[in-house]
């Protein structure tokens, strides 16, 4: 199932990120600061793939409104 980002998804996204992007690890604090707190972040642009309750994919699209 595909859906937009919901509060609480960040831990599943960070877990998946670290499983597949082993040369570019992230933690929940960095994800929050760089993604969620970015002035340009829109939850509609973060699409999450969920299978059996687990996040199995995610894609982020950002439209820059502020520099």
WOKA-V227315 format. One record per residue. N is the residue number from 1. RES is the residue in three letters. PHI is phi in radians with two decimals (* if undefined). D_CENTER is the distance of its C-alpha to the mean C-alpha in Angstrom with 2 decimals. Layout:
# WOKA-V227315
n/res/phi/d_center
N/RES/PHI/D_CENTER
N/RES/PHI/D_CENTER
This chain:
# WOKA-V227315
n/res/phi/d_center
1/UNK/*/15.64
2/UNK/-1.83/13.13
3/UNK/-2.71/11.91
4/UNK/-1.43/9.89
5/UNK/-0.96/7.32
6/UNK/-2.23/9.70
7/UNK/-0.93/10.44
8/UNK/1.76/10.38
9/UNK/-1.25/7.33
10/UNK/-1.02/5.98
11/UNK/-1.14/8.88
12/UNK/-1.18/8.48
13/UNK/-1.17/5.21
14/UNK/-1.08/7.24
15/UNK/-1.04/10.24
16/UNK/-1.09/9.50
17/UNK/-0.90/8.54
18/UNK/-1.24/11.85
19/UNK/-1.33/13.70
20/UNK/-1.85/13.36
21/UNK/-1.95/13.07
22/UNK/-1.13/15.95
23/UNK/-1.60/17.24
24/UNK/-2.45/14.21
25/UNK/-1.17/13.20
26/UNK/-2.47/10.90
27/UNK/-2.16/11.43
28/UNK/-1.07/10.08
29/UNK/-1.15/12.26
30/UNK/-1.12/11.26
31/UNK/-1.05/7.48
32/UNK/-1.06/8.97
33/UNK/-1.19/11.62
34/UNK/-1.50/10.23
35/UNK/-1.89/7.26
36/UNK/-1.18/8.07
37/UNK/-1.61/11.73
38/UNK/-1.09/12.15
39/UNK/-1.03/15.00
40/UNK/-1.61/13.78
41/UNK/-1.15/10.43
42/UNK/-2.30/11.03
43/UNK/-0.97/9.12
44/UNK/-1.20/11.20
45/UNK/-1.63/9.59
46/UNK/-1.93/6.15
47/UNK/-1.66/7.90
48/UNK/-2.03/7.52
49/UNK/-1.73/10.61
50/UNK/-2.14/12.46
51/UNK/-2.34/15.76
52/UNK/0.90/18.18
53/UNK/1.45/15.80
54/UNK/-1.90/13.39
55/UNK/-1.33/9.96
56/UNK/-2.02/11.30
57/UNK/-3.01/9.06
58/UNK/-2.79/6.20
59/UNK/-2.41/7.12
60/UNK/-2.08/6.68
61/UNK/-2.11/10.14
62/UNK/-2.20/11.62
63/UNK/-1.79/15.26
64/UNK/-1.25/16.85
65/UNK/-1.89/19.06
66/UNK/-2.19/19.77
67/UNK/-1.17/20.53
